[in-house]
């Protein structure tokens, strides 16, 4: 499997690059996790589904992945700034709870949403508050190397001094001179009354004011770490000074990931990451979906339909399919119509999966079709080519729908079994099943009665078949109507009677 040539778009170089791990077959993958002060929303789902699929695909093609995704439970201030209230502390004050109660509440909720989306849990999920010593040590190394300074108990990264020998802004495409010029007004305000030497500098450690609940002892003050240093310290601890892939949403490119690079180079002299991957945003009416904008829909609201913007409830697998149908670097715009289309397409995929699992090749292939074999081989090949081309799930899904046409034609009798080669059928079955279940992580949603559904439907189909044989068409129609009201359909085909999810 390691013969696959996987190309990844590297934000750092702004081009697709052949994926060559630092220490193959081992791969280090770090993804920025949530700041746990509220319910996860659709904008959160996109990166975690995206990098779950990356993790699954890398594993499938033979790599041994160490997947690290953090929990930010301290130090992330309002508006992603260096001043203001901690997002978690603010929520705790409003809810009259301890900050760590807020952390536990929303971490557990996040985990449940990820489970419902069928995201595999990362191998390591460190919390920022559990890695304060590592962050303090890294800050001290940056100070010792001349790239940070202490001011009134807080520590700031010296962007101007760092930029004399390093390229601050390379990841985001920002030019340091433009950043300085753009901060002209702010610079005048800062003169003589602000701890920072320059407005471009960012906090590594903040001295806690008397109101700040979460605080730790450090060489500089009793305080808390800056948001950016947390990921740098935790990724280094578990993946080393340089690792393969760092992922996250494109909204993190600047300042978060740009600052991560600066911190790592400022402490050890070299860049921390070989490939930077960023998913694009989910938008509502062209605007980014996010808590700070107040236009987000939580995942729980999607699953229950309890939001005024929703026409109905949408299942976790519908949400997952909605995300997978677009390339991760493209914008994905929310609408009820788009979600309903995703729901229908997801059911088609699952109906195909169910059909395939019930099919068995009869063994007779005296009229095997070379054209059909080629069609199957090409679709299977294109599915992998799509994934190898910068994780293009949209192309891979299109290939699955091509295989699905063949499955449905076999099931409906339009393609005779004797024309289907045994090896071709096994390739069809294994490719389709592997992509749906193992790579895309799509599963059949049977609801609360999952254990009984197949048994009940077998019984109902027997009654349906008996009614047809007796020509009791009133009962036939009644059974069809009742089943349809439950979101299922009965299929009459040359090969027999079966049921599917209504598309």
ABEGO torsion letter per residue (X at the ends): XAABBBBBBBAAAGBBBBBBBABOABBBBBBBBBBBABBBBAAAAAAAAAAAAAAAAAAAAGBBBBBBBBBBABGBBBGGBABEBBAAAAAAAAAGBBAAAAAAAAAAAAAAAAAAAGBBBBABBBBAAAAAAAAAAAAAAAAAAGABBBBGGBBBBBAAAAAAABBBGAAAGBBAAAAAAAAAAAAAAABGABABABAABBBABBBBBAABABBBBBAABBBBBBAAAAAAAAAAAAAEABBABBBEBAAAAOAAAAAAAAAAAAAAGBBABABBBBBBBBBBGGBBBBAAAGABBBAAAAAAGBBAABABBBBAAAAAAAAAABBAABBBBBBAAAAAAAAAAAAAAAAAAAAAAABBBAGBAAABBAAAAAAAAAAAAAAAAAAABGGBAAAAAAAAAAAAAAAAAAAAGABBAAABBAAAAAAAAAAAAAAAAAAAGBBBBAEAAAAAAAAAAAAAAAAAAAAAAAGBAAAAAAAAAAAAAAGBBBBBBAAEBBBBBBX
